[in-house]
Amino acid sequence: MGKETNRNLALTGAMSALVVVLGITKLGLIPIGATASITILQIPVILVILLSGLPYGVFVGAVFGILSLIQAAMSPSGVLDPLFVNPLCSILPRMLFAVVAWAVWKLLNLIPKMPKVISAGITGFIGTVAHTLLVIGCIYIFKGADVRAAMNGIGYFALIGVLSFNAILEAIATTIVCVVVYVGIYIGGNKKSKLSKE
């Protein structure tokens, strides 16, 4: 294997482990009030997309989904959690949103002179919004009757409205992290190139 492949595999392994640790310890859920919290578990998936590419991002997304399924089966804590025992509701949307984030990243990189830092931030924001829409979309497609029963007949768009505040906060948090990571890469790259010249 080449140096680039080894780097990508190492990064994928590290981000997968981070997803598991954040999920198991609940550090990936940041409380913002008495009843609300935001998740940051999608951030490692998007970072792998930005730094390594689609296959690696889809893998980390699958890890995220499998963890969600296991937790839903073993220790459900919310009204909708039992629905995530279905892999089409827990694993599939986490893999699909990785594809969306990759597509956004690739399209933004086609824009001439678009700074990668800006592209990373936009990808983080749109990718996180896509994550929310796909998760809710999948549970309505595959478990619609159960969702309406659990949520007193609430529809897809009504539920998106209820979750929109959390989704926006998650998107903002992801945007900040993606920008900070890319700024760090840019600064680190410049330092390395300066040292190589000396």
Solvent accessible surface area in square Angstrom, and as a share of the most:
residue,aa,sasa,rsa
1,M,177,0.79
2,G,44,0.43
3,K,185,0.78
4,E,108,0.48
5,T,47,0.27
6,N,71,0.37
7,R,105,0.38
8,N,12,0.06
9,L,81,0.40
10,A,70,0.54
11,L,33,0.17
12,T,10,0.06
13,G,41,0.39
14,A,59,0.46
15,M,28,0.12
16,S,14,0.09
17,A,54,0.42
18,L,74,0.37
19,V,0,0.00
20,V,53,0.30
21,V,78,0.45
22,L,25,0.13
23,G,4,0.04
24,I,110,0.56
25,T,70,0.41
26,K,97,0.41
27,L,118,0.59
28,G,0,0.00
29,L,80,0.40
30,I,72,0.37
31,P,104,0.65
32,I,69,0.35
33,G,46,0.44
34,A,113,0.87
35,T,139,0.81
36,A,29,0.23
37,S,42,0.27
38,I,14,0.07
39,T,21,0.12
40,I,35,0.18
41,L,15,0.08
42,Q,0,0.00
43,I,12,0.06
44,P,2,0.01
45,V,0,0.00
46,I,0,0.00
47,L,12,0.06
48,V,0,0.00
49,I,2,0.01
50,L,10,0.05
51,L,40,0.20
52,S,20,0.13
53,G,18,0.17
54,L,45,0.22
55,P,96,0.61
56,Y,47,0.18
57,G,0,0.00
58,V,31,0.18
59,F,114,0.48
60,V,0,0.00
61,G,0,0.00
62,A,17,0.13
63,V,24,0.14
64,F,5,0.02
65,G,0,0.00
66,I,81,0.41
67,L,15,0.07
68,S,19,0.12
69,L,40,0.20
70,I,80,0.40
71,Q,43,0.19
72,A,8,0.06
73,A,59,0.46
74,M,153,0.68
75,S,67,0.43
76,P,71,0.44
77,S,105,0.68
78,G,38,0.36
79,V,95,0.55
80,L,29,0.14
81,D,35,0.18
82,P,76,0.48
83,L,16,0.08
84,F,24,0.10
85,V,68,0.39
86,N,33,0.17
87,P,68,0.43
88,L,76,0.38
89,C,0,0.00
90,S,0,0.00
91,I,34,0.17
92,L,57,0.28
93,P,0,0.00
94,R,19,0.07
95,M,64,0.28
96,L,70,0.35
97,F,0,0.00
98,A,0,0.00
99,V,61,0.35
100,V,51,0.29
101,A,0,0.00
102,W,77,0.27
103,A,38,0.30
104,V,22,0.13
105,W,17,0.06
106,K,99,0.42
107,L,116,0.58
108,L,22,0.11
109,N,55,0.28
110,L,135,0.67
111,I,80,0.41
112,P,113,0.71
113,K,202,0.86
114,M,50,0.22
115,P,75,0.47
116,K,103,0.44
117,V,36,0.21
118,I,87,0.44
119,S,0,0.00
120,A,0,0.00
121,G,5,0.04
122,I,59,0.30
123,T,0,0.00
124,G,0,0.00
125,F,78,0.32
126,I,72,0.37
127,G,0,0.00
128,T,0,0.00
129,V,48,0.28
130,A,13,0.10
131,H,9,0.04
132,T,18,0.11
133,L,73,0.36
134,L,47,0.24
135,V,11,0.07
136,I,8,0.04
137,G,14,0.14
138,C,7,0.04
139,I,0,0.00
140,Y,27,0.10
141,I,129,0.65
142,F,79,0.33
143,K,65,0.27
144,G,8,0.08
145,A,72,0.56
146,D,64,0.33
147,V,0,0.00
148,R,109,0.40
149,A,82,0.64
150,A,42,0.33
151,M,50,0.22
152,N,147,0.75
153,G,49,0.47
154,I,39,0.20
155,G,32,0.31
156,Y,56,0.21
157,F,167,0.70
158,A,53,0.41
159,L,2,0.01
160,I,32,0.16
161,G,45,0.43
162,V,96,0.55
163,L,52,0.26
164,S,44,0.28
165,F,129,0.54
166,N,31,0.16
167,A,11,0.09
168,I,88,0.45
169,L,49,0.24
170,E,16,0.07
171,A,0,0.00
172,I,80,0.41
173,A,25,0.19
174,T,0,0.00
175,T,34,0.20
176,I,101,0.51
177,V,51,0.29
178,C,0,0.00
179,V,45,0.26
180,V,96,0.55
181,V,42,0.24
182,Y,25,0.10
183,V,59,0.34
184,G,40,0.39
185,I,77,0.39
186,Y,139,0.53
187,I,82,0.41
188,G,37,0.35
189,G,39,0.37
190,N,58,0.30
191,K,128,0.54
192,K,153,0.65
193,S,50,0.32
194,K,130,0.55
195,L,124,0.62
196,S,87,0.56
197,K,170,0.72
198,E,171,0.77
